[in-house]
Amino acid sequence: MKSISITILETSDVHGNIFPINYGNNEPVGLGLTKIATVIKEERSRNRNTIVIDNGDLIQGTPLTYYYVRSGRHKQNPMIKILNDLKYDAVVVGNHEFNYGIDVLQQAIKDSTFPWLSANIVNEEGEPFIGRPYIMVELEEGIKVAILGVTTHYIPNWENPEHIKGLTFNDAFETTKYWVGKIRNDENPDLMIVSYHGGFEADLETGEPTEKITGENQGYRICKEIEGVDLLLTGHQHRSLAGKVNGIPIVQPSFNGQAIGKITLILTKNEKKWTISESRPELIFVKDKKADEGSIELVNEYEVATQEWLDKPIGQVIGNMTIDDPLKARLRDNALVEFINKVQMDVAKVSISNTALFNNITKGFPSNITMRDVVSNYIYPNTLTVIRITGDDVRAALERSASYFILDNGKAAVNPSFATPKPQHYNYDMWEGIEYIIDISKPMGERVVKLSFKGEPIQPEGEYDVVMNNYRAGGGGEYVMFKDKPVIKDIPLDMSELIANYILKRGTIEATVDDNWMVIW
């Protein structure tokens, strides 16, 4: 009886992270493709039967990729350059692959020495728009491995329609079911891998739904209901998962290149048939790995150009958009928060917005704004969501924000629940487009003493479309009143890019304060 060990490695949701640095301040961070490269090379040296797959959301997400798209497209895409060098076996199309437009994606595909896969994104002829739903890989002993790529079909809910013109996004579950059956029948593989740019809609152990069942994530159902799947590689949700569902090994390797998924399989040959006798799913976090020098060298010119660009002014501010006292900035309307809300409203084409001052080290924008100023002031990779909520929801959200404050010897102070065990200043929101007054001398839950929209009191049952970041729109930060509300629009570009685009388009922005809100006591 013969046995053979196979290693499957998966990256997912790398989001343009190559170098282990924070672009806001150039401080080192424990992530990125150059660290992942070290792991891939280590694993390959241990086992020649290693397959490496990227599961999508590869080419968008950092100042480096943003700058490349704006100014460097005469060169090969830096993400592709590294994956080519690392000899990836395949890449699956993720939802963020479309953010820069179809031309950028198609150029990335053209630059690649590996195939891109997605069985359920089809063109007007009904064919997979990138040409390949799956590939076959042959390993030692003639072992045949099928790799099927599938992408969450929820993309039209987020993406700019111009970026996906002529494309149809078929149901990921139904497509997987069809192709797994077809591949099993036509190719008779020894191993059937499904690489799905999507996540899990249910608890992996109990099967209880963990989110509203929209079809965005179908990983649990794929494992439970589709015959013939040997292992499932997932992503999209940015979770750190390694385990088994219905006996099927699964991994989901975090995001931003913090980890790589690894599934070790032992295949045993019995009566001319290879079967999986053992499987070990795990995650390898790269924080303490040394970055691979060869990978750094390969794309260092892109990094040098990006760093120069980060320090070039992208626009100017007329007036004062700096933050001297973060507590004061949360007590009365200020120019930086008003500006971010205005950007959100402009992009989303709605009249009401909320945002937060994420921490106490934000300095605001100097008179000459650089891209680094943008990424150091807007520190999270948030996207925007427009949800439809009632006037009661608006009031409840403002009361949640109002609980950020307590009175300490007659002065406003931060409620300890927002400061320990970790600071949560990002859970206090300030709104634009409505007028409100919060009185923190009143009991919590009764602090909103004025609330109006366009000069009229907000109606408890009235409906209002509000733009906010995706974390908040999902109810994050105990904003339960936003959870499961109708999503009117998703805007999938990172907020830092939206802010930069807004400034670049205008050249000069004005620091304005319309005093639509205040906190009193």
PEGICOR-V633969 format. One record per residue. N is the residue number from 1. PSI is psi in whole degrees, -180 to 180 (NA if undefined). OMEGA is omega in degrees with one decimal (999 if undefined). D_CENTER is the distance of its C-alpha to the mean C-alpha in Angstrom with 2 decimals. Layout:
n->{N N}
psi->{PSI PSI}
omega->{OMEGA OMEGA}
d_center->{D_CENTER D_CENTER}
//
This chain:
n->{1 2 3 4 5 6 7 8 9 10 11 12 13 14 15 16 17 18 19 20 21 22 23 24 25 26 27 28 29 30 31 32 33 34 35 36 37 38 39 40 41 42 43 44 45 46 47 48 49 50 51 52 53 54 55 56 57 58 59 60 61 62 63 64 65 66 67 68 69 70 71 72 73 74 75 76 77 78 79 80 81 82 83 84 85 86 87 88 89 90 91 92 93 94 95 96 97 98 99 100 101 102 103 104 105 106 107 108 109 110 111 112 113 114 115 116 117 118 119 120 121 122 123 124 125 126 127 128 129 130 131 132 133 134 135 136 137 138 139 140 141 142 143 144 145 146 147 148 149 150 151 152 153 154 155 156 157 158 159 160 161 162 163 164 165 166 167 168 169 170 171 172 173 174 175 176 177 178 179 180 181 182 183 184 185 186 187 188 189 190 191 192 193 194 195 196 197 198 199 200 201 202 203 204 205 206 207 208 209 210 211 212 213 214 215 216 217 218 219 220 221 222 223 224 225 226 227 228 229 230 231 232 233 234 235 236 237 238 239 240 241 242 243 244 245 246 247 248 249 250 251 252 253 254 255 256 257 258 259 260 261 262 263 264 265 266 267 268 269 270 271 272 273 274 275 276 277 278 279 280 281 282 283 284 285 286 287 288 289 290 291 292 293 294 295 296 297 298 299 300 301 302 303 304 305 306 307 308 309 310 311 312 313 314 315 316 317 318 319 320 321 322 323 324 325 326 327 328 329 330 331 332 333 334 335 336 337 338 339 340 341 342 343 344 345 346 347 348 349 350 351 352 353 354 355 356 357 358 359 360 361 362 363 364 365 366 367 368 369 370 371 372 373 374 375 376 377 378 379 380 381 382 383 384 385 386 387 388 389 390 391 392 393 394 395 396 397 398 399 400 401 402 403 404 405 406 407 408 409 410 411 412 413 414 415 416 417 418 419 420 421 422 423 424 425 426 427 428 429 430 431 432 433 434 435 436 437 438 439 440 441 442 443 444 445 446 447 448 449 450 451 452 453 454 455 456 457 458 459 460 461 462 463 464 465 466 467 468 469 470 471 472 473 474 475 476 477 478 479 480 481 482 483 484 485 486 487 488 489 490 491 492 493 494 495 496 497 498 499 500 501 502 503 504 505 506 507 508 509 510 511 512 513 514 515 516 517 518 519 520 521}
psi->{123 145 149 141 133 137 126 123 139 128 154 147 43 -29 48 7 108 -55 144 62 156 116 -15 -34 2 19 147 144 154 65 179 159 -31 -30 -40 -37 -39 -44 -44 -43 -39 -48 -40 -36 -24 -32 115 -25 65 131 133 125 136 136 10 170 58 -47 5 145 -11 165 -32 -46 -35 -44 -40 -46 -38 -38 -7 17 -5 -13 169 143 127 -35 -43 -38 -44 -45 -37 -47 -34 0 49 148 -32 158 138 143 126 171 -34 -7 -23 -7 -34 6 158 -31 -41 -42 -46 -33 -41 -42 -43 -37 -17 140 3 160 147 144 142 109 -26 -1 112 154 -172 -20 -1 9 150 126 -20 6 -25 120 -31 166 162 134 134 130 -174 156 17 19 128 122 126 134 113 130 134 147 141 131 10 1 -42 -18 -16 -38 149 123 -31 -30 -14 24 133 2 146 137 98 157 125 -41 -50 -39 -43 -45 -45 -50 -35 -44 -44 -45 -43 -43 -45 -38 -21 57 156 -23 130 106 130 121 109 115 80 172 -149 133 -4 160 131 -24 -45 -23 2 135 137 2 169 131 98 -14 -6 -41 128 20 -42 -45 -38 -45 -36 -31 -9 119 139 3 123 -37 151 119 131 176 -148 -41 -7 29 161 98 138 121 -154 141 120 33 -5 123 137 150 154 111 55 -142 167 23 32 -24 165 136 141 128 119 126 139 117 133 135 125 116 56 4 132 131 155 115 -17 144 135 99 139 167 139 112 140 4 -46 7 150 138 141 119 -39 -40 -39 -48 -38 -37 17 -32 -35 -40 -43 -46 -39 -44 -40 -43 -39 -29 5 140 137 -8 178 154 129 120 -167 116 31 162 117 -38 105 -34 -45 -38 -21 -6 -21 144 138 162 -37 -49 -41 -40 -46 -42 -39 -39 -47 -44 -38 -46 -43 -14 46 170 -6 139 154 153 172 161 107 -30 -176 8 -1 129 -10 -170 129 179 -34 111 133 167 -34 -36 -40 -50 -22 -21 -36 92 -13 148 50 148 178 147 138 122 156 119 166 169 -36 -39 -40 -48 -44 -39 -41 -36 -39 -44 -39 -24 -6 -26 148 166 129 107 43 5 150 135 168 130 127 -27 -18 -1 -26 150 -15 149 134 46 -24 -5 13 117 149 139 151 148 -17 164 131 155 132 127 105 4 -12 162 151 140 -11 27 -18 105 -13 137 111 164 121 41 -4 144 139 131 130 -40 -5 154 137 134 123 134 137 173 159 -32 -47 -41 -27 3 3 144 23 29 68 -23 -17 -16 135 22 155 128 117 -35 140 137 104 -3 143 144 -35 -36 -38 -41 -46 -44 -41 -45 -46 -38 -35 -29 -50 133 156 135 111 149 113 4 46 -9 159 160 129 168 NA}
omega->{-178.6 173.3 179.0 179.1 178.7 176.5 174.3 178.0 -179.8 164.6 176.9 175.3 177.8 173.1 172.4 -177.6 178.2 -174.7 -177.9 179.6 171.4 -174.8 177.9 -176.8 -178.3 174.3 178.8 173.6 -173.0 -177.6 171.4 -176.8 -179.1 174.3 177.4 179.3 178.8 -179.7 -179.2 -179.9 176.7 -177.2 178.6 -179.4 179.8 -174.1 179.5 179.9 -178.7 176.6 -178.2 -176.4 168.3 -171.0 173.2 -170.7 -173.2 -161.2 -177.2 167.8 179.0 172.9 -179.8 -179.5 178.7 -180.0 177.9 -178.2 -179.1 -167.4 -171.0 -169.9 172.9 177.9 175.4 177.8 -175.4 178.2 -178.5 -179.7 -179.9 -179.2 174.4 -178.0 -179.5 176.6 173.0 178.7 -178.9 173.5 176.6 178.0 175.0 -178.4 -178.1 176.3 -176.2 -170.4 -177.6 180.0 -174.4 -178.6 -179.8 177.9 -178.2 175.5 177.9 178.8 -179.7 -179.8 -169.9 174.1 177.8 178.5 169.3 -175.1 164.7 -174.3 -170.0 173.8 -172.8 178.6 -175.5 177.2 -179.6 178.7 174.4 -168.3 175.3 170.8 -174.2 173.3 -177.6 172.2 173.6 176.8 178.2 179.9 178.0 -179.6 177.4 -180.0 -177.7 -179.5 174.4 176.3 179.1 177.5 179.6 -175.0 175.1 -176.2 -176.1 -173.7 179.9 176.5 -177.0 -162.8 171.2 -176.4 179.2 -176.2 -177.0 -178.6 176.4 -178.9 175.1 -178.4 -178.6 -179.0 -175.0 -179.5 -178.0 179.1 178.6 -179.7 -179.0 -173.5 177.1 177.5 -178.3 -179.6 177.7 -177.3 -173.1 -170.7 -177.3 -176.6 173.4 -177.3 -178.8 178.4 169.4 175.1 -169.4 174.0 179.4 -176.5 -174.1 -178.2 -174.7 174.5 -172.9 -179.1 -174.2 -176.0 177.7 179.0 178.9 178.7 174.9 -176.4 -177.9 -172.7 179.6 178.8 -175.7 -174.0 -179.0 -178.8 177.7 -179.2 -174.5 -167.1 -177.4 177.8 169.1 175.9 -179.6 172.6 -176.1 173.3 -175.9 179.5 172.0 -176.1 179.6 -180.0 176.3 -173.6 171.0 -177.5 178.7 174.7 -177.4 -179.9 -178.0 177.9 178.4 169.0 169.5 -164.5 174.4 -177.4 178.8 178.1 177.8 -176.0 174.6 177.9 179.2 172.3 176.5 -179.8 167.6 176.5 -178.9 -178.6 -178.6 -179.5 176.2 -177.3 175.6 175.6 178.4 179.6 -179.9 175.1 -178.6 175.0 178.5 173.1 174.1 177.6 -169.4 -174.6 -175.1 177.6 175.7 177.5 -178.3 -175.4 180.0 179.5 178.1 -177.9 -176.1 -173.7 -175.2 180.0 177.7 -178.9 179.3 -180.0 179.5 -179.3 176.9 -178.7 -179.4 -177.5 175.8 176.9 175.6 179.2 -178.4 175.9 168.8 -177.0 -172.9 177.9 179.0 177.8 177.2 -175.5 -175.0 178.5 178.3 -179.4 178.5 -179.4 -178.4 -178.0 -179.5 -169.3 -177.4 -179.2 177.9 179.9 -179.4 176.3 179.1 175.9 -179.2 -179.4 179.6 -178.3 -174.1 -178.6 173.9 -172.3 -177.5 -177.7 168.2 176.9 -178.4 166.8 -160.9 -177.0 -178.0 178.4 176.7 -176.2 -175.9 -175.7 172.8 -175.6 172.0 -175.2 171.9 176.3 178.0 175.6 -179.6 -175.3 177.4 176.2 176.4 -163.6 -175.9 179.0 -178.3 165.0 -176.8 176.7 172.2 176.2 179.0 -177.0 179.2 174.5 176.2 178.4 178.2 -178.8 -179.8 179.1 178.6 176.6 176.0 177.7 -177.9 179.3 175.5 -173.6 164.4 172.8 -179.2 -175.7 176.0 178.6 178.2 177.8 -178.8 175.5 -178.7 -179.3 176.1 -175.4 -179.3 0.3 173.9 179.3 178.7 179.1 -179.6 178.3 171.5 -175.8 173.2 -169.0 172.5 178.4 172.5 177.0 -179.8 173.9 176.2 178.9 -174.1 171.9 -179.3 179.5 176.7 -176.3 180.0 -170.3 -179.5 -173.4 174.4 179.3 -178.2 179.0 -177.7 173.9 -179.9 178.1 177.3 -177.6 -178.4 -178.2 -179.1 179.9 -175.5 176.3 -174.1 175.6 179.8 179.3 -172.5 178.2 -179.3 -178.0 177.5 179.4 -178.7 -179.1 -178.9 173.1 -173.1 -179.2 -179.8 -173.0 175.1 174.9 179.7 177.4 -178.9 -176.4 169.8 178.2 -165.1 177.8 177.0 -177.5 -179.7 177.6 179.0 178.0 -179.9 179.1 -179.5 -178.7 -178.7 -178.8 -174.3 -178.8 179.9 175.4 -176.4 175.0 -179.8 175.2 -177.4 176.9 179.4 177.8 173.4 174.5 -179.0 172.3 999}
d_center->{45.26 42.60 39.25 36.37 33.15 29.92 26.65 23.33 20.44 16.80 13.83 10.38 6.85 8.99 7.32 10.88 11.96 15.63 17.69 17.66 17.77 16.31 16.92 17.95 20.99 21.05 21.34 20.67 17.71 17.71 15.03 14.66 16.19 19.65 19.73 18.42 21.22 23.72 22.84 22.99 26.36 27.64 26.86 28.41 31.48 31.94 31.65 32.38 31.00 27.34 24.73 21.38 18.55 15.03 13.02 10.74 7.80 10.37 11.82 9.50 8.06 11.25 14.66 16.12 14.41 14.92 18.51 19.11 18.41 20.57 23.37 23.33 23.14 26.72 25.49 23.59 19.79 19.32 16.60 19.09 21.96 20.76 19.94 23.34 25.00 23.59 24.86 21.90 23.34 20.65 17.11 15.52 13.99 10.32 9.36 7.89 11.25 13.03 11.66 14.61 17.05 18.79 21.07 18.54 17.22 20.87 21.86 19.33 20.83 24.27 23.73 22.80 25.57 23.72 23.08 19.92 19.88 19.00 21.89 20.82 19.86 23.41 25.32 28.28 30.55 28.48 27.68 24.32 23.23 22.61 25.82 24.95 23.84 24.82 26.67 29.41 29.66 33.01 33.45 36.68 39.37 38.17 35.25 33.24 29.51 27.66 23.91 22.53 19.13 17.60 14.51 13.40 15.89 14.12 12.96 16.01 14.90 12.14 13.34 16.25 19.24 20.68 17.89 18.65 22.36 24.59 21.99 22.12 19.48 21.69 21.08 19.22 21.57 24.70 23.86 23.27 26.54 28.42 27.37 27.81 31.30 32.08 31.00 32.97 35.92 35.87 34.75 35.73 33.11 33.65 29.94 27.36 23.69 21.02 17.61 15.37 11.81 11.66 12.36 15.28 16.76 19.55 20.74 21.38 24.92 26.20 24.41 24.12 21.31 18.49 17.03 18.57 19.40 18.04 17.58 13.79 14.11 17.51 17.55 20.29 22.42 22.19 23.57 26.20 27.49 27.32 30.22 29.95 26.40 26.97 23.48 19.95 16.94 13.65 9.88 6.96 7.47 6.85 10.57 13.56 16.05 19.30 22.16 24.00 23.94 27.32 28.29 25.50 23.62 19.82 17.13 13.38 12.82 10.26 7.61 8.52 11.83 13.12 14.84 16.26 17.38 21.13 23.48 27.15 29.49 33.27 34.82 38.50 40.93 43.34 45.80 44.03 40.68 37.69 36.03 33.32 35.37 32.69 28.89 26.93 23.13 21.66 18.89 19.90 18.24 18.93 19.44 23.20 23.34 24.91 23.04 24.76 27.17 27.45 23.75 23.92 27.04 25.65 23.11 24.68 26.00 22.54 21.75 25.15 24.70 21.28 22.90 25.84 23.78 21.82 25.28 26.69 27.09 25.02 27.01 29.45 29.81 33.07 33.77 32.09 28.32 28.43 28.07 31.09 30.99 27.69 29.70 31.70 28.60 27.55 31.09 31.64 29.75 28.78 27.94 24.49 23.03 24.96 23.59 19.88 20.84 22.79 19.94 17.87 21.02 21.79 18.52 18.53 22.34 23.09 25.57 23.93 20.96 20.04 18.25 18.97 20.39 18.00 20.66 24.29 24.01 22.51 25.34 24.47 25.30 28.57 30.81 29.40 25.58 23.80 20.20 20.20 21.34 18.31 15.77 18.11 18.53 15.01 13.52 10.12 6.90 7.51 7.92 11.33 13.06 16.83 18.61 22.38 24.09 27.73 29.76 30.08 26.30 26.32 29.17 27.63 24.43 26.75 28.78 25.80 25.14 28.90 28.99 27.36 30.93 34.19 37.60 39.06 42.71 42.27 39.20 35.57 33.46 30.07 30.20 29.95 27.48 24.90 25.97 26.60 25.70 22.78 22.45 20.42 21.32 17.89 19.23 22.02 21.38 23.62 24.18 25.47 27.47 29.34 32.15 32.36 34.23 33.39 36.50 35.68 39.35 38.93 37.75 34.06 33.26 35.95 34.74 33.68 37.08 36.22 33.62 34.06 32.47 34.46 37.42 37.67 36.83 33.58 34.66 33.58 33.18 32.00 28.61 26.29 23.06 20.84 17.67 15.44 11.93 9.73 10.55 14.14 14.34 13.63 16.53 14.97 17.75 20.47 20.21 21.36 22.93 19.61 18.63 19.12 20.32 20.45 17.40 19.11 16.31 12.56 11.79 8.55 9.34 8.41 11.41 13.06 13.48 14.85 17.20 18.35 19.03 20.99 23.05 23.69 24.95 27.37 28.36 29.73 28.32 30.48 30.11 31.11 31.59 32.81 33.34 31.98 31.45 33.03 33.55 37.22 39.44}
//
